[in-house]
């Protein structure tokens, strides 16, 4: 009987540990901080893009670029990359799913997966993963077009 009790306790504990992780969609549940607000020159076009500006969140700053996540009322999730050097060019890509791929005019490439990339699989050579949900390739200034 003691063996059966320990087996049941072990099974319950194992099931509790195997519970799936929360969705990364929780990013939107966090309160918008001042750093999460889109730069004004991008926000001015938000109405045209059908963006919900209140949903914008800064995912990462990496090698002179900022990467924002926000929702579009018509297109789902959007990833916006902003070059921090003047004139602060930007590019956006949207998808109704939690996965987005994009490339920008300065050769910057980004991939977003709101569920997070597999930690056991490193990014491709040259790519970085500044946060679990984002992989980026930012060419050196000398290599940019």
C-alpha positions as CSV (number, residue, x, y, z in Angstrom):
1,X,0.0,0.0,0.0
2,X,2.8,2.4,0.8
3,X,4.3,1.7,-2.6
4,X,1.0,2.6,-4.3
5,X,0.8,5.8,-2.3
6,X,4.3,6.9,-3.3
7,X,3.6,6.0,-7.0
8,X,0.4,8.2,-6.9
9,X,2.3,11.0,-5.3
10,X,5.1,10.8,-7.8
11,X,2.6,10.7,-10.7
12,X,0.8,13.8,-9.4
13,X,4.1,15.7,-8.9
14,X,5.3,14.7,-12.4
15,X,2.1,15.8,-14.0
16,X,2.3,19.2,-12.3
17,X,5.8,19.7,-13.6
18,X,4.9,18.8,-17.1
19,X,2.2,21.5,-17.4
20,X,2.8,23.5,-20.6
21,X,4.5,26.9,-20.2
22,X,2.3,30.0,-20.5
23,X,2.0,31.5,-23.9
24,X,4.4,34.4,-24.7
25,X,1.3,36.4,-25.7
26,X,1.5,37.5,-22.0
27,X,3.8,40.2,-23.4
28,X,0.7,42.2,-24.2
29,X,-0.7,41.7,-20.7
30,X,2.2,43.7,-19.1
31,X,1.6,47.4,-18.6
32,X,3.0,49.6,-21.3
33,X,6.1,51.3,-20.1
34,X,7.5,54.6,-21.6
35,X,10.1,52.6,-23.5
36,X,7.4,50.5,-25.1
37,X,5.8,53.5,-26.9
38,X,6.6,53.6,-30.6
39,X,8.8,56.6,-31.7
40,X,6.6,59.5,-32.9
41,X,7.6,59.3,-36.6
42,X,6.3,55.7,-36.7
43,X,3.3,56.3,-34.5
44,X,2.1,59.0,-36.9
45,X,1.5,56.2,-39.5
46,X,-0.2,53.9,-37.0
47,X,-3.7,54.8,-38.1
48,X,-2.9,53.9,-41.7
49,X,-1.4,50.6,-40.5
50,X,-4.4,49.8,-38.3
51,X,-2.1,49.5,-35.3
52,X,-3.3,49.5,-31.7
53,X,-0.6,51.8,-30.3
54,X,-1.5,50.9,-26.8
55,X,-0.4,47.3,-27.5
56,X,3.2,48.3,-28.5
57,X,5.9,46.6,-26.5
58,X,9.7,47.0,-26.9
59,X,11.0,43.4,-27.3
60,X,14.7,44.3,-27.5
61,X,17.3,46.8,-28.5
62,X,20.2,45.2,-30.3
63,X,23.1,46.6,-32.3
64,X,21.6,50.0,-32.9
65,X,18.1,48.7,-33.7
66,X,14.9,48.5,-31.6
67,X,12.3,45.8,-32.2
68,X,8.7,46.4,-31.2
69,X,5.8,44.1,-31.0
70,X,2.2,45.4,-31.4
71,X,-1.2,44.4,-32.7
72,X,-3.0,45.4,-35.8
73,X,-6.7,45.5,-35.8
74,X,-6.7,43.9,-39.3
75,X,-3.5,41.9,-39.6
76,X,-2.7,40.3,-36.2
77,X,0.7,40.7,-34.6
78,X,3.2,43.1,-36.0
79,X,7.0,43.3,-35.6
80,X,8.6,46.7,-36.2
81,X,12.3,47.2,-36.6
82,X,13.7,50.8,-36.1
83,X,17.2,51.8,-37.0
84,X,18.4,54.1,-34.2
85,X,20.7,56.1,-36.5
86,X,19.2,59.1,-38.3
87,X,16.9,59.3,-40.2
88,X,15.6,56.3,-38.1
89,X,14.3,54.2,-40.9
90,X,11.9,51.5,-40.0
91,X,10.2,48.4,-41.4
92,X,7.2,46.4,-40.2
93,X,5.8,43.0,-40.9
94,X,2.5,41.6,-39.7
95,X,0.9,38.1,-39.5
96,X,-2.2,36.7,-37.9
97,X,-0.1,34.0,-36.3
98,X,2.6,34.3,-33.6
99,X,5.4,33.8,-36.2
100,X,6.8,36.7,-38.3
101,X,9.8,37.0,-40.5
102,X,11.1,40.3,-41.9
103,X,14.0,42.0,-43.6
104,X,14.8,45.7,-43.7
105,X,16.5,48.1,-46.0
106,X,19.8,48.1,-44.0
107,X,20.0,44.3,-44.3
108,X,18.6,43.7,-40.9
109,X,16.6,40.5,-40.7
110,X,14.4,39.4,-37.8
111,X,12.2,36.4,-36.9
112,X,9.6,36.4,-34.2
113,X,8.0,33.4,-32.5
114,X,5.7,34.4,-29.7
115,X,6.0,30.9,-28.3
116,X,9.8,31.3,-28.0
117,X,12.5,29.6,-30.0
118,X,13.8,26.2,-28.9
119,X,16.6,27.0,-26.5
120,X,18.3,23.7,-27.4
121,X,18.7,25.0,-31.0
122,X,21.1,27.9,-31.3
123,X,20.4,30.7,-33.9
124,X,22.1,30.4,-37.3
125,X,25.7,31.7,-37.6
126,X,25.7,35.6,-37.4
127,X,22.2,35.7,-35.8
128,X,21.5,36.7,-32.2
129,X,18.6,35.9,-29.9
130,X,18.3,39.0,-27.6
131,X,15.1,37.6,-26.1
132,X,13.6,34.1,-26.4
133,X,10.9,35.2,-28.8
134,X,13.2,37.1,-31.2
135,X,16.1,36.2,-33.5
136,X,17.9,39.0,-35.4
137,X,20.7,39.4,-37.9
138,X,22.2,42.9,-37.9
139,X,25.0,43.3,-40.4
140,X,28.0,45.4,-39.3
141,X,27.9,49.0,-40.5
142,X,30.6,48.3,-43.0
143,X,28.6,45.4,-44.5
144,X,25.4,47.3,-44.9
145,X,24.1,48.2,-48.4
